[in-house]
Structure formats: structure tokens, C-alpha cells
Amino acid sequence: MANPFQFIQQTRSEVGKVSWPTRREVVLTTVMVFVMASLAAVFFFVVDLLIRTGLQFVLGFFG
């Protein structure tokens, strides 16, 4: 195992190799995540509404 000084040097070296996203890429992907989460929420709300309405109709029809 390397000593702490070597570990810090190696860590800094590896962090320097990381390809960091630009500010525009971060903002764009953040907006896309919010848009997709919103679309998924609306989709599941509509599906839930349809299933609930269908079940209420069936149970009311036979009940």
C-alpha cells in the first residue's frame, strides 16, 4: 500500500484525467431530467386514472 503522500499525488493525477462536463451540458441534462420526470409523472397519473375509472365502472356495474 502506498504512503499517504503518494496516494494524494495519484488521486490528483486521476482527477486531472476526468473529462468534466461543461456548464451548458450540466444545465441541459438537468432540464432534460426534469422534463422526463414530469412526463413520466403525467403518464402514470393518466394510467392510474384510467385504471381507477375502469375499476369503478366494473365494480359499480356488477355491484
VENZI-V284300 format. One record per run of one state. SS is the DSSP state (H for helix, E for strand, C for the rest). FROM is the first residue (numbers start at 0). TO is the last residue. Records with the same first field share a line. If there is no record, write none. Layout:
SS = FROM-TO ; FROM-TO
This chain:
C = 0-2 ; 16-21 ; 62-62
H = 3-15 ; 22-61
